[in-house]
Amino acid sequence: MSTTSEAKASGRNIDKTRRARAHPDRPGADCQAAPASWQPVVDHARCEGKRDCVEVCPFDVFEVRKIDHRDYTALPFLARMKVRAHGQMTAYTPNADACQACGLCVVACPEHAIKLVRG
């Protein structure tokens, strides 16, 4: 299977990934970090669930789903209204231990809702 076919099958977006790789402000360790040495952190008040993180992450760290009730109620009032306006969808990191600090998610997110922190 070609790289393009693999990317399509996995839900990754080749063009978004190329743009993210070329971004001059990309943080992290260029996918060279040991797994779990960095953690992606999603700001649910900013995330609009657009799936850019899912589409560029080569390690399948992210998923976009309905915001958990606990996370929703912890948001300030205006952030809750924004989340509702976007269908209550947000990114989560169920596979955060697989993160190798590419930083692709950080620069691909149009809301700047993701940051990498050392684990």
MODELLER restraints for C-alpha pairs under 7 A, 6 or more apart:
rsr = mdl.restraints
at = mdl.atoms
rsr.add(forms.Gaussian(group=physical.xy_distance, feature=features.Distance(at['CA:7:A'], at['CA:13:A']), mean=6.74, stdev=0.5))
rsr.add(forms.Gaussian(group=physical.xy_distance, feature=features.Distance(at['CA:7:A'], at['CA:14:A']), mean=6.86, stdev=0.5))
rsr.add(forms.Gaussian(group=physical.xy_distance, feature=features.Distance(at['CA:11:A'], at['CA:55:A']), mean=5.78, stdev=0.5))
rsr.add(forms.Gaussian(group=physical.xy_distance, feature=features.Distance(at['CA:12:A'], at['CA:54:A']), mean=6.86, stdev=0.5))
rsr.add(forms.Gaussian(group=physical.xy_distance, feature=features.Distance(at['CA:12:A'], at['CA:55:A']), mean=3.88, stdev=0.5))
rsr.add(forms.Gaussian(group=physical.xy_distance, feature=features.Distance(at['CA:12:A'], at['CA:56:A']), mean=5.45, stdev=0.5))
rsr.add(forms.Gaussian(group=physical.xy_distance, feature=features.Distance(at['CA:13:A'], at['CA:55:A']), mean=5.07, stdev=0.5))
rsr.add(forms.Gaussian(group=physical.xy_distance, feature=features.Distance(at['CA:13:A'], at['CA:56:A']), mean=6.11, stdev=0.5))
rsr.add(forms.Gaussian(group=physical.xy_distance, feature=features.Distance(at['CA:16:A'], at['CA:56:A']), mean=6.47, stdev=0.5))
rsr.add(forms.Gaussian(group=physical.xy_distance, feature=features.Distance(at['CA:17:A'], at['CA:56:A']), mean=4.93, stdev=0.5))
rsr.add(forms.Gaussian(group=physical.xy_distance, feature=features.Distance(at['CA:20:A'], at['CA:104:A']), mean=5.28, stdev=0.5))
rsr.add(forms.Gaussian(group=physical.xy_distance, feature=features.Distance(at['CA:20:A'], at['CA:107:A']), mean=5.78, stdev=0.5))
rsr.add(forms.Gaussian(group=physical.xy_distance, feature=features.Distance(at['CA:20:A'], at['CA:108:A']), mean=5.62, stdev=0.5))
rsr.add(forms.Gaussian(group=physical.xy_distance, feature=features.Distance(at['CA:21:A'], at['CA:104:A']), mean=6.30, stdev=0.5))
rsr.add(forms.Gaussian(group=physical.xy_distance, feature=features.Distance(at['CA:23:A'], at['CA:107:A']), mean=6.92, stdev=0.5))
rsr.add(forms.Gaussian(group=physical.xy_distance, feature=features.Distance(at['CA:26:A'], at['CA:103:A']), mean=5.42, stdev=0.5))
rsr.add(forms.Gaussian(group=physical.xy_distance, feature=features.Distance(at['CA:26:A'], at['CA:104:A']), mean=6.73, stdev=0.5))
rsr.add(forms.Gaussian(group=physical.xy_distance, feature=features.Distance(at['CA:26:A'], at['CA:107:A']), mean=5.90, stdev=0.5))
rsr.add(forms.Gaussian(group=physical.xy_distance, feature=features.Distance(at['CA:27:A'], at['CA:103:A']), mean=4.99, stdev=0.5))
rsr.add(forms.Gaussian(group=physical.xy_distance, feature=features.Distance(at['CA:28:A'], at['CA:101:A']), mean=4.66, stdev=0.5))
rsr.add(forms.Gaussian(group=physical.xy_distance, feature=features.Distance(at['CA:28:A'], at['CA:102:A']), mean=5.57, stdev=0.5))
rsr.add(forms.Gaussian(group=physical.xy_distance, feature=features.Distance(at['CA:28:A'], at['CA:103:A']), mean=5.13, stdev=0.5))
rsr.add(forms.Gaussian(group=physical.xy_distance, feature=features.Distance(at['CA:28:A'], at['CA:116:A']), mean=6.94, stdev=0.5))
rsr.add(forms.Gaussian(group=physical.xy_distance, feature=features.Distance(at['CA:29:A'], at['CA:101:A']), mean=5.25, stdev=0.5))
rsr.add(forms.Gaussian(group=physical.xy_distance, feature=features.Distance(at['CA:29:A'], at['CA:102:A']), mean=5.84, stdev=0.5))
rsr.add(forms.Gaussian(group=physical.xy_distance, feature=features.Distance(at['CA:30:A'], at['CA:101:A']), mean=6.42, stdev=0.5))
rsr.add(forms.Gaussian(group=physical.xy_distance, feature=features.Distance(at['CA:30:A'], at['CA:102:A']), mean=4.56, stdev=0.5))
rsr.add(forms.Gaussian(group=physical.xy_distance, feature=features.Distance(at['CA:31:A'], at['CA:100:A']), mean=4.91, stdev=0.5))
rsr.add(forms.Gaussian(group=physical.xy_distance, feature=features.Distance(at['CA:31:A'], at['CA:101:A']), mean=5.27, stdev=0.5))
rsr.add(forms.Gaussian(group=physical.xy_distance, feature=features.Distance(at['CA:31:A'], at['CA:102:A']), mean=4.17, stdev=0.5))
rsr.add(forms.Gaussian(group=physical.xy_distance, feature=features.Distance(at['CA:32:A'], at['CA:100:A']), mean=6.17, stdev=0.5))
rsr.add(forms.Gaussian(group=physical.xy_distance, feature=features.Distance(at['CA:33:A'], at['CA:100:A']), mean=4.79, stdev=0.5))
rsr.add(forms.Gaussian(group=physical.xy_distance, feature=features.Distance(at['CA:33:A'], at['CA:101:A']), mean=5.93, stdev=0.5))
rsr.add(forms.Gaussian(group=physical.xy_distance, feature=features.Distance(at['CA:34:A'], at['CA:100:A']), mean=5.85, stdev=0.5))
rsr.add(forms.Gaussian(group=physical.xy_distance, feature=features.Distance(at['CA:35:A'], at['CA:97:A']), mean=5.89, stdev=0.5))
rsr.add(forms.Gaussian(group=physical.xy_distance, feature=features.Distance(at['CA:35:A'], at['CA:98:A']), mean=5.10, stdev=0.5))
rsr.add(forms.Gaussian(group=physical.xy_distance, feature=features.Distance(at['CA:35:A'], at['CA:99:A']), mean=5.40, stdev=0.5))
rsr.add(forms.Gaussian(group=physical.xy_distance, feature=features.Distance(at['CA:35:A'], at['CA:100:A']), mean=4.98, stdev=0.5))
rsr.add(forms.Gaussian(group=physical.xy_distance, feature=features.Distance(at['CA:36:A'], at['CA:96:A']), mean=6.80, stdev=0.5))
rsr.add(forms.Gaussian(group=physical.xy_distance, feature=features.Distance(at['CA:36:A'], at['CA:97:A']), mean=4.28, stdev=0.5))
rsr.add(forms.Gaussian(group=physical.xy_distance, feature=features.Distance(at['CA:36:A'], at['CA:98:A']), mean=6.01, stdev=0.5))
rsr.add(forms.Gaussian(group=physical.xy_distance, feature=features.Distance(at['CA:36:A'], at['CA:99:A']), mean=5.81, stdev=0.5))
rsr.add(forms.Gaussian(group=physical.xy_distance, feature=features.Distance(at['CA:36:A'], at['CA:100:A']), mean=6.89, stdev=0.5))
rsr.add(forms.Gaussian(group=physical.xy_distance, feature=features.Distance(at['CA:36:A'], at['CA:119:A']), mean=6.19, stdev=0.5))
rsr.add(forms.Gaussian(group=physical.xy_distance, feature=features.Distance(at['CA:37:A'], at['CA:118:A']), mean=5.87, stdev=0.5))
rsr.add(forms.Gaussian(group=physical.xy_distance, feature=features.Distance(at['CA:37:A'], at['CA:119:A']), mean=4.70, stdev=0.5))
rsr.add(forms.Gaussian(group=physical.xy_distance, feature=features.Distance(at['CA:38:A'], at['CA:99:A']), mean=6.52, stdev=0.5))
rsr.add(forms.Gaussian(group=physical.xy_distance, feature=features.Distance(at['CA:38:A'], at['CA:100:A']), mean=6.72, stdev=0.5))
rsr.add(forms.Gaussian(group=physical.xy_distance, feature=features.Distance(at['CA:38:A'], at['CA:101:A']), mean=5.91, stdev=0.5))
rsr.add(forms.Gaussian(group=physical.xy_distance, feature=features.Distance(at['CA:38:A'], at['CA:116:A']), mean=6.32, stdev=0.5))
rsr.add(forms.Gaussian(group=physical.xy_distance, feature=features.Distance(at['CA:38:A'], at['CA:117:A']), mean=5.48, stdev=0.5))
rsr.add(forms.Gaussian(group=physical.xy_distance, feature=features.Distance(at['CA:38:A'], at['CA:118:A']), mean=4.23, stdev=0.5))
rsr.add(forms.Gaussian(group=physical.xy_distance, feature=features.Distance(at['CA:38:A'], at['CA:119:A']), mean=4.52, stdev=0.5))
rsr.add(forms.Gaussian(group=physical.xy_distance, feature=features.Distance(at['CA:39:A'], at['CA:96:A']), mean=6.00, stdev=0.5))
rsr.add(forms.Gaussian(group=physical.xy_distance, feature=features.Distance(at['CA:39:A'], at['CA:99:A']), mean=6.52, stdev=0.5))
rsr.add(forms.Gaussian(group=physical.xy_distance, feature=features.Distance(at['CA:39:A'], at['CA:116:A']), mean=5.56, stdev=0.5))
rsr.add(forms.Gaussian(group=physical.xy_distance, feature=features.Distance(at['CA:39:A'], at['CA:117:A']), mean=5.30, stdev=0.5))
rsr.add(forms.Gaussian(group=physical.xy_distance, feature=features.Distance(at['CA:39:A'], at['CA:118:A']), mean=6.11, stdev=0.5))
rsr.add(forms.Gaussian(group=physical.xy_distance, feature=features.Distance(at['CA:39:A'], at['CA:119:A']), mean=5.47, stdev=0.5))
rsr.add(forms.Gaussian(group=physical.xy_distance, feature=features.Distance(at['CA:40:A'], at['CA:96:A']), mean=6.68, stdev=0.5))
rsr.add(forms.Gaussian(group=physical.xy_distance, feature=features.Distance(at['CA:40:A'], at['CA:114:A']), mean=6.48, stdev=0.5))
rsr.add(forms.Gaussian(group=physical.xy_distance, feature=features.Distance(at['CA:40:A'], at['CA:115:A']), mean=5.69, stdev=0.5))
rsr.add(forms.Gaussian(group=physical.xy_distance, feature=features.Distance(at['CA:40:A'], at['CA:116:A']), mean=4.53, stdev=0.5))
rsr.add(forms.Gaussian(group=physical.xy_distance, feature=features.Distance(at['CA:40:A'], at['CA:117:A']), mean=6.43, stdev=0.5))
rsr.add(forms.Gaussian(group=physical.xy_distance, feature=features.Distance(at['CA:41:A'], at['CA:114:A']), mean=5.52, stdev=0.5))
rsr.add(forms.Gaussian(group=physical.xy_distance, feature=features.Distance(at['CA:41:A'], at['CA:115:A']), mean=5.36, stdev=0.5))
rsr.add(forms.Gaussian(group=physical.xy_distance, feature=features.Distance(at['CA:41:A'], at['CA:116:A']), mean=6.15, stdev=0.5))
rsr.add(forms.Gaussian(group=physical.xy_distance, feature=features.Distance(at['CA:42:A'], at['CA:91:A']), mean=6.76, stdev=0.5))
rsr.add(forms.Gaussian(group=physical.xy_distance, feature=features.Distance(at['CA:42:A'], at['CA:92:A']), mean=6.91, stdev=0.5))
rsr.add(forms.Gaussian(group=physical.xy_distance, feature=features.Distance(at['CA:42:A'], at['CA:113:A']), mean=5.60, stdev=0.5))
rsr.add(forms.Gaussian(group=physical.xy_distance, feature=features.Distance(at['CA:42:A'], at['CA:114:A']), mean=4.65, stdev=0.5))
rsr.add(forms.Gaussian(group=physical.xy_distance, feature=features.Distance(at['CA:42:A'], at['CA:115:A']), mean=6.82, stdev=0.5))
rsr.add(forms.Gaussian(group=physical.xy_distance, feature=features.Distance(at['CA:43:A'], at['CA:113:A']), mean=4.95, stdev=0.5))
rsr.add(forms.Gaussian(group=physical.xy_distance, feature=features.Distance(at['CA:43:A'], at['CA:114:A']), mean=6.29, stdev=0.5))
rsr.add(forms.Gaussian(group=physical.xy_distance, feature=features.Distance(at['CA:44:A'], at['CA:90:A']), mean=6.37, stdev=0.5))
rsr.add(forms.Gaussian(group=physical.xy_distance, feature=features.Distance(at['CA:45:A'], at['CA:75:A']), mean=6.46, stdev=0.5))
rsr.add(forms.Gaussian(group=physical.xy_distance, feature=features.Distance(at['CA:45:A'], at['CA:79:A']), mean=5.11, stdev=0.5))
rsr.add(forms.Gaussian(group=physical.xy_distance, feature=features.Distance(at['CA:46:A'], at['CA:111:A']), mean=6.04, stdev=0.5))
rsr.add(forms.Gaussian(group=physical.xy_distance, feature=features.Distance(at['CA:46:A'], at['CA:113:A']), mean=5.22, stdev=0.5))
rsr.add(forms.Gaussian(group=physical.xy_distance, feature=features.Distance(at['CA:47:A'], at['CA:90:A']), mean=5.66, stdev=0.5))
rsr.add(forms.Gaussian(group=physical.xy_distance, feature=features.Distance(at['CA:47:A'], at['CA:91:A']), mean=6.86, stdev=0.5))
rsr.add(forms.Gaussian(group=physical.xy_distance, feature=features.Distance(at['CA:47:A'], at['CA:111:A']), mean=6.17, stdev=0.5))
rsr.add(forms.Gaussian(group=physical.xy_distance, feature=features.Distance(at['CA:47:A'], at['CA:113:A']), mean=5.30, stdev=0.5))
rsr.add(forms.Gaussian(group=physical.xy_distance, feature=features.Distance(at['CA:48:A'], at['CA:83:A']), mean=6.72, stdev=0.5))
rsr.add(forms.Gaussian(group=physical.xy_distance, feature=features.Distance(at['CA:48:A'], at['CA:86:A']), mean=5.85, stdev=0.5))
rsr.add(forms.Gaussian(group=physical.xy_distance, feature=features.Distance(at['CA:48:A'], at['CA:89:A']), mean=6.44, stdev=0.5))
rsr.add(forms.Gaussian(group=physical.xy_distance, feature=features.Distance(at['CA:48:A'], at['CA:90:A']), mean=5.86, stdev=0.5))
rsr.add(forms.Gaussian(group=physical.xy_distance, feature=features.Distance(at['CA:49:A'], at['CA:64:A']), mean=5.94, stdev=0.5))
rsr.add(forms.Gaussian(group=physical.xy_distance, feature=features.Distance(at['CA:49:A'], at['CA:89:A']), mean=4.88, stdev=0.5))
rsr.add(forms.Gaussian(group=physical.xy_distance, feature=features.Distance(at['CA:49:A'], at['CA:90:A']), mean=4.25, stdev=0.5))
rsr.add(forms.Gaussian(group=physical.xy_distance, feature=features.Distance(at['CA:49:A'], at['CA:91:A']), mean=5.78, stdev=0.5))
rsr.add(forms.Gaussian(group=physical.xy_distance, feature=features.Distance(at['CA:51:A'], at['CA:64:A']), mean=6.31, stdev=0.5))
rsr.add(forms.Gaussian(group=physical.xy_distance, feature=features.Distance(at['CA:52:A'], at['CA:108:A']), mean=5.94, stdev=0.5))
rsr.add(forms.Gaussian(group=physical.xy_distance, feature=features.Distance(at['CA:52:A'], at['CA:109:A']), mean=5.82, stdev=0.5))
rsr.add(forms.Gaussian(group=physical.xy_distance, feature=features.Distance(at['CA:53:A'], at['CA:62:A']), mean=6.55, stdev=0.5))
rsr.add(forms.Gaussian(group=physical.xy_distance, feature=features.Distance(at['CA:53:A'], at['CA:105:A']), mean=4.59, stdev=0.5))
rsr.add(forms.Gaussian(group=physical.xy_distance, feature=features.Distance(at['CA:53:A'], at['CA:108:A']), mean=6.43, stdev=0.5))
rsr.add(forms.Gaussian(group=physical.xy_distance, feature=features.Distance(at['CA:53:A'], at['CA:109:A']), mean=6.25, stdev=0.5))
rsr.add(forms.Gaussian(group=physical.xy_distance, feature=features.Distance(at['CA:54:A'], at['CA:60:A']), mean=6.84, stdev=0.5))
rsr.add(forms.Gaussian(group=physical.xy_distance, feature=features.Distance(at['CA:54:A'], at['CA:62:A']), mean=5.29, stdev=0.5))
rsr.add(forms.Gaussian(group=physical.xy_distance, feature=features.Distance(at['CA:54:A'], at['CA:63:A']), mean=6.14, stdev=0.5))
rsr.add(forms.Gaussian(group=physical.xy_distance, feature=features.Distance(at['CA:56:A'], at['CA:104:A']), mean=6.29, stdev=0.5))
rsr.add(forms.Gaussian(group=physical.xy_distance, feature=features.Distance(at['CA:56:A'], at['CA:105:A']), mean=6.38, stdev=0.5))
rsr.add(forms.Gaussian(group=physical.xy_distance, feature=features.Distance(at['CA:57:A'], at['CA:104:A']), mean=6.55, stdev=0.5))
rsr.add(forms.Gaussian(group=physical.xy_distance, feature=features.Distance(at['CA:57:A'], at['CA:105:A']), mean=6.29, stdev=0.5))
rsr.add(forms.Gaussian(group=physical.xy_distance, feature=features.Distance(at['CA:59:A'], at['CA:98:A']), mean=6.15, stdev=0.5))
rsr.add(forms.Gaussian(group=physical.xy_distance, feature=features.Distance(at['CA:59:A'], at['CA:99:A']), mean=6.43, stdev=0.5))
rsr.add(forms.Gaussian(group=physical.xy_distance, feature=features.Distance(at['CA:60:A'], at['CA:95:A']), mean=6.86, stdev=0.5))
rsr.add(forms.Gaussian(group=physical.xy_distance, feature=features.Distance(at['CA:61:A'], at['CA:93:A']), mean=5.42, stdev=0.5))
rsr.add(forms.Gaussian(group=physical.xy_distance, feature=features.Distance(at['CA:61:A'], at['CA:94:A']), mean=6.35, stdev=0.5))
rsr.add(forms.Gaussian(group=physical.xy_distance, feature=features.Distance(at['CA:61:A'], at['CA:95:A']), mean=4.39, stdev=0.5))
rsr.add(forms.Gaussian(group=physical.xy_distance, feature=features.Distance(at['CA:61:A'], at['CA:96:A']), mean=5.31, stdev=0.5))
rsr.add(forms.Gaussian(group=physical.xy_distance, feature=features.Distance(at['CA:61:A'], at['CA:98:A']), mean=6.31, stdev=0.5))
rsr.add(forms.Gaussian(group=physical.xy_distance, feature=features.Distance(at['CA:61:A'], at['CA:99:A']), mean=6.31, stdev=0.5))
rsr.add(forms.Gaussian(group=physical.xy_distance, feature=features.Distance(at['CA:62:A'], at['CA:91:A']), mean=6.45, stdev=0.5))
rsr.add(forms.Gaussian(group=physical.xy_distance, feature=features.Distance(at['CA:62:A'], at['CA:92:A']), mean=5.65, stdev=0.5))
rsr.add(forms.Gaussian(group=physical.xy_distance, feature=features.Distance(at['CA:62:A'], at['CA:93:A']), mean=4.58, stdev=0.5))
rsr.add(forms.Gaussian(group=physical.xy_distance, feature=features.Distance(at['CA:62:A'], at['CA:94:A']), mean=6.46, stdev=0.5))
rsr.add(forms.Gaussian(group=physical.xy_distance, feature=features.Distance(at['CA:62:A'], at['CA:95:A']), mean=6.74, stdev=0.5))
rsr.add(forms.Gaussian(group=physical.xy_distance, feature=features.Distance(at['CA:63:A'], at['CA:91:A']), mean=5.61, stdev=0.5))
rsr.add(forms.Gaussian(group=physical.xy_distance, feature=features.Distance(at['CA:63:A'], at['CA:92:A']), mean=5.43, stdev=0.5))
rsr.add(forms.Gaussian(group=physical.xy_distance, feature=features.Distance(at['CA:63:A'], at['CA:93:A']), mean=6.38, stdev=0.5))
rsr.add(forms.Gaussian(group=physical.xy_distance, feature=features.Distance(at['CA:64:A'], at['CA:89:A']), mean=6.45, stdev=0.5))
rsr.add(forms.Gaussian(group=physical.xy_distance, feature=features.Distance(at['CA:64:A'], at['CA:90:A']), mean=5.36, stdev=0.5))
rsr.add(forms.Gaussian(group=physical.xy_distance, feature=features.Distance(at['CA:64:A'], at['CA:91:A']), mean=4.28, stdev=0.5))
rsr.add(forms.Gaussian(group=physical.xy_distance, feature=features.Distance(at['CA:64:A'], at['CA:92:A']), mean=6.13, stdev=0.5))
rsr.add(forms.Gaussian(group=physical.xy_distance, feature=features.Distance(at['CA:65:A'], at['CA:89:A']), mean=5.21, stdev=0.5))
rsr.add(forms.Gaussian(group=physical.xy_distance, feature=features.Distance(at['CA:65:A'], at['CA:90:A']), mean=5.72, stdev=0.5))
rsr.add(forms.Gaussian(group=physical.xy_distance, feature=features.Distance(at['CA:65:A'], at['CA:91:A']), mean=6.48, stdev=0.5))
rsr.add(forms.Gaussian(group=physical.xy_distance, feature=features.Distance(at['CA:66:A'], at['CA:88:A']), mean=5.35, stdev=0.5))
rsr.add(forms.Gaussian(group=physical.xy_distance, feature=features.Distance(at['CA:66:A'], at['CA:89:A']), mean=4.37, stdev=0.5))
rsr.add(forms.Gaussian(group=physical.xy_distance, feature=features.Distance(at['CA:66:A'], at['CA:90:A']), mean=6.16, stdev=0.5))
rsr.add(forms.Gaussian(group=physical.xy_distance, feature=features.Distance(at['CA:67:A'], at['CA:88:A']), mean=5.68, stdev=0.5))
rsr.add(forms.Gaussian(group=physical.xy_distance, feature=features.Distance(at['CA:67:A'], at['CA:89:A']), mean=5.61, stdev=0.5))
rsr.add(forms.Gaussian(group=physical.xy_distance, feature=features.Distance(at['CA:67:A'], at['CA:90:A']), mean=5.62, stdev=0.5))
rsr.add(forms.Gaussian(group=physical.xy_distance, feature=features.Distance(at['CA:72:A'], at['CA:80:A']), mean=6.47, stdev=0.5))
rsr.add(forms.Gaussian(group=physical.xy_distance, feature=features.Distance(at['CA:83:A'], at['CA:89:A']), mean=6.99, stdev=0.5))
rsr.add(forms.Gaussian(group=physical.xy_distance, feature=features.Distance(at['CA:105:A'], at['CA:114:A']), mean=6.93, stdev=0.5))
rsr.add(forms.Gaussian(group=physical.xy_distance, feature=features.Distance(at['CA:106:A'], at['CA:112:A']), mean=6.74, stdev=0.5))
rsr.add(forms.Gaussian(group=physical.xy_distance, feature=features.Distance(at['CA:106:A'], at['CA:114:A']), mean=5.20, stdev=0.5))
rsr.add(forms.Gaussian(group=physical.xy_distance, feature=features.Distance(at['CA:106:A'], at['CA:115:A']), mean=5.81, stdev=0.5))
